[in-house]
């Protein structure tokens, strides 16, 4: 009999932290290349991949009080991969560069908040696991 100490939440948060770290690097790269001629900003499409895996319509037999809740028998998310998207939006400068620094900085702030929240949740889960191992001491 195998006992899984880490539930799907830890797996999900671990994958999310990896993707948010990669997204942070891409945003920083976009900001660093704001003056590079013909540079197109890049983005990770992690959310769409996650929504595909957690598609509510594919799952049956779940009872949820709100359609926004995650299904009880969630599929394995280990196969989620990031999709790199090169933005082909309007050029924000005379040299055909598509980086909008204000948008990138807002994305970085949002990404940082999400990363910190996910890190806090996973830290708390490990803290509770440690508490249980020490038998409440």
N, C-alpha and C positions, 0 to 999 in steps of 0.2 A: 504494500500500500504506500503510495507516494503522497506526501503532504506538501502542498504548495503554500509557502509562506507569503508569497507576494501575489496579491490578487490582480485583476485586470487594471485596476486603478494605477498601480505602480508601473505596470507595463505601458499604459497610456501616457502617464506623466513623464516617464523616461523618454519615450519617443517624442513627446511634445517638447521637452527641454532640448533635445537634439535639434529638432526642426527650428525652434525659436533661436537657438544659438547660431545656426546657419543663416537664418533670416537676418539676424543682427549683423553678421559679417557682410551679407549682400547689401544691406542698407548703408553700412559704413563705406563699402566700396562705391556705391552710387554717389554718396556725398563727396567722397574723395575724387571722383571723376566728374564733378559738376562743371569743370572748365575744359574737359576733353572734347575736342570736336567730334561730332557724329556718334557720341556715346549714347547708348540706349539704356535706360534704367532697367534693373532686373528685380524680380520678385519670386518668392516661393509660393506655390499654390497648394499648401498643406491642408488648408481648410476643405477644399473640394475633394481631396483624396480621403480625408477623414469622413466627410459626409457620404461618400460612396460606400465606405465600409460599414458605416452605421445607418445605412438606409433603412428607415422604418418599414417601408413597403415590402422589403424582402423578408422580414421577420414575421412569424406568426405565433400566436399563442401567448403573447405578452399582455399583461394587464398593466396599463400605465394611466395615471390620473391626468397626465399632461403630455401631449405629443412631443414636447420639447425634451422630455426626460429620456435618458439613455435606456435602451432595452435591457431587460434582466439577463438575457442570454446573448450578450454582445458577441459578435464574431471576433476572432483573433485579429488584433491590429498590428501584429509584428510585420506584416507585409506592406504597411503604408510607406510610401516613398514620396519624397518631395518632387514636385514638378517645377522646373525652372522656367519662368516666363520672361521673355524680353519684351518690355513695354514698347509698343509702337505708337504711343500717343503723340500729342503735338510737341514740337520743339519749343523749349522755353528760353532759348537763346538764339542769337544770330548764327551760331555755328552748328545748328541742327542737333543740339544736345537735348535729350528729353528728361533730364533730371530737374525736378522741382524741389529745391532744398527744403522749403516749408513743409511740403507733403512728406518728404523723407524723414524729417525730424519728428513730425507727428507720428509717423509709422514706427520710428525707433522708440519714442516714448511709450506708445501703446504696447509694443513688443516687450519692452523692459518691464512694464507693469504685469503683463501676462506671464513672463518668465519668473518674476519674483513670486507671484501668486502660486504658480505650479510648484516652484521650489519649496515654498512654505508648506504646501499641502503634503508633498512627499516627505519633507522633514518631520512633520507631525505624525505621519504614518509610521515612520521608522522609530520615532520617539515612543509611540504606543507599543510597538513591537518590542523595543528594548525594555519598556516597563513590564510587559508580560513575561519576558524572559527572566527578569530579576524578581518575579513574583510580587510585584507591587512595591518594591523597596527602592 
